[in-house]
Amino acid sequence: MANSRQKSNSICYSRITNPRRIQWKDSLNNGVFSSSMICNAGIKSFISESKRHAASTDFFSGDLRTIFYFDFKTLKRATKNFHPDNLLGKGGFGPVYKGKLKDGRMVAVKRLSHDKSQQGESEFLAEVRLITSIQHKNLVRLLGCCSDGSQRLLVYEFMKNGSLDHIIYGKKVCLNWETRFQIILGVARGLQYLHEDSHLRIVHRDIKASNILLDDKFHPRIGDFGLARFFPEDEAYLSTTFAGTL
C-alpha cells in the first residue's frame, strides 16, 4: 500500500500490485488451462478406445449387434494384398481369400465384384446390417465389412475344414456315415431357418457343395446367403434355373 497526502490534509491510499503476484497468477491460470486440455484429451481418448474395444469384443464374441468395420489397408495386409496363394474359392459374387489379422485370428474375406455391384456406401451398409442380423448355428457368420471407394468386402468367420466340395472330390479325408448325416441334417436346418424361420425369409438360390463350409468338427455352415441383395436383380438371379442343386 502507498499513501499520498492531498491539499486538504486528507490521506488516500492506493494499492500497488506486486508484479511477481501477477506473474504467479498467470502461471497458475495457464497451468489450470493446460491441465484441463490434457484431461479432456485423455477422456476423449479413453472413450474412443473403449468404443474400439467394445467393437472388437462384439466382433469375436458372437454378439453381432455391432458391425465391425475394417479399413481396406487392414484387409490387404491380412490377405497379403489378396495373394493368389490365399485364394479359397471364387463364385459369381466374387473371390474369397484367407486372411490373418494382426492379432493372429483367421478370417475369410469375400471381395465383391465391383463391376457388378453398383450400390452406394449407405445402401451397402444397410444390407450388411440386415444380413448380420441373420444368425443360426448352421450359417456362416458375417463378422464385418469394408467399403472403400468402389471396393466392397465382407469378412466372415474362417472355416478350418474348407468347403464340402473339397471333401467330396478330394482324397485326403474320408467321412464316416455319422459325419455325413450330421452334414446333411445341418444343411437342412440352415435352409429351413433361411426359408421359413428367419425374419428376412431369404431364398438361397445357389446351394451347392462349394457353399457348404465345415468347421473344425465338420459341422456344416451355409455360406453366400443373402448376397443377391448386393447386386442388380437382372444379374443376381442368373442361376435361378439351377436353384436347389447340390
N, C-alpha and C positions, 0 to 999 in steps of 0.2 A: 504494500500500500504506500502511496505517496501523498503528501498534502501540499496545498498551495494556498497562501494567505491572500484574500481579496481586500479591496479598499475598505470594505465595511467591517474589517477585522474579523469577519466570519471565516471559519475554516471549512473547506470542502475537500473531500477525499476522492481519489480516483484509483481504480485497480489497474495495476500493471501486470499483464500476463507474462508468466515465465516462458520464454521461448522453448526451453527444454521440455516443459509440460505439453506444449502444443505438439512438439515432435513425438513425444511419447504417446499421446492420444492418436495421432495419425498412424503411428506404427501399430497400435493396438487395433484400430479400425481396419487397417489393411490386413492384419493377421486374421481377424474375425472373418472378413470377406473371403480371404483365400481358403480358410478352413471350411467355410460354408460351401464354396465351389467344389472343393475336394470331396466333401461329404456327399453333395448332390451327385457328383460324378460316380462316386462309389455306390450309391443307392441305385442309380440307373444301370450301372454295370452288373450289380447283383441281380436286379430284376431281369435284365436281358439274359444273364447266364442261367437264371432259374427257369425262364421260359424255354431256353435251348435244351436244358437238361430234361425238362418235362416232356418236350417233344421227342427227345431221344428215348426216354423211358417208354412213352407210348408206342414208339416205333417197334421196339423189340419185346414189349410186354404182352402184346395181343390186344391192347386197348387201342382200337383204331379210330376213336372219335377225333383224334388229332392227326391230320395228314402230315407226314414228314416230307418236307420239300428239299430236294437236292439241287445244288448248282451243277451246271454242266461239267465244270472242271473236275469236280469230285468223281463223277461217273466216268469221265475219260480216264482219270487216274486209276480208278478201281478196275476198269476193263483193259488197262494198258493201251489206251487210245483205240478201243474196240478192235483189238488184235484178232486176226483170224483164228489163232490158237485158242481163244476164249469163246469162240462161237459155239453155242449149244444147239442151235437149230434156226431154221428160217421158215416162216409161214407167210400167208397172204397179207398179214398186218405188219410184217417187218421182222428183222432178225433178233435173236435173243443171245445175250452174252453173259458169261460167268464173270462176276465181279467180286473183288475183295476190298472191303472198306479199310480205312486207316486203322481201325481197332481190331482188324483180323476177321471180322464177320463176313460170311459169304452171302451174296445176293444174286438174283438173276435180273438182268437189265434188258427190257424189251425196247428197242429203238423203233418207234412207229414210222412207217414210210411217209415222210413229209410231202412227197409228191402226190399222195392221195388224201391225206388228212388236211383239211382246209379250215379247221376250227381256230378261232382266236383263243387267247390265253384264258380268258374268263370262262368261255364255253368248255374248254378242255378241263379246267379245274373243277367246274361244276359236275362234269361227267365222272371225274375221278372220285369226287365225294360220294356220288351215288354208288359206284362200284365198290368203294371201300366199305360202304355200309352193309354189303352182302357178305356174311360170314357163316361158314359151315366147315366142319372138320374134313370134308371131302372136296373142298375148293381151295385152290392155291390162293394164299393171302396176298393182296396188294398192299405193300408197305409204304410206298411213297411215289413221288413223281418228279418230273423236271420239265419246265417249259422255258426254253431259251431261244428267242428268235423263231426260226422255223422248226427248231428241234422239239420233239415231244417224246418223252421217255417215261416208261413205267418201271417201277422197281418192285420185284416180287421176292418172297422167301425162296431160298435156294433148296431144291430137292436133290438130296445126295445121290439117289439111285437113278436119276435121269428120267427119261420118258419110257413108256411101256413098249414102244416100237423097237427100242434098242434091246430090250429084254427078249421080245418075240423073235426078232431076226438076228440077234447076236448069239454067240456061242459061249459067252463067259458065265452066264447064270442060267440055271435050270430051276424053275419054280415048282414046288410041290403043289398038290391039289388043294390043300388048305389055303395056301397063299393065293392061288389063282381065284378061289372062291371069294376070299377076302377082297381082292381087287374088283371082281365083278360086282359084289354087293356094295362096296364103297362107291363105285361109279354110279350105280343105280340110285343110291341115296342122294348123291350130289345132284344128279339130274332131277330127281323128284323135288329137291329143295328149289332149284332154279325155276322149274316149270310150274310148281304148284304152291310151295310154301313161302318163297321169297316175296317181299313186298313189291319188287320190280317185275316179277314174273318174266324172267329172261329165257328166251329160246336160244340154245347154244348155236345151232345150225352147222357146227363143224366138229362134231365128236369123232375123233379118230385116235389111234394108239399114240401118236406123237403129242396129243394134247392131254394125255393122262400121265401125270407125274407121280413118282414114287419117292416117299421119304426114306429115312434110314431103316425103317421097319417094314418097308414095302407097303405102307398104307397109301392108297391112291388119292390123288388130288386132281381135280379137273382144272385145266388152265384155259386161257384165252376166252373165258366167258365175258360177255358184255363189250367186247372190243368193237363190235359193229357200230356201237354208238358213237365212236370217234370218226367214222367215215361217212361220206355221202351215201345215200341209200342205193343209188344205182351201182355203186361199186362194192358196198358192204355185203350184199346178198348174192354175189355171183355164184356162190357154192350151194345155193338153195336146192338145186336139183339133187345134190348128193347129201343133203342134210340127213343125219342119223346113221351114216355108215361108220363102221369101226374097222 
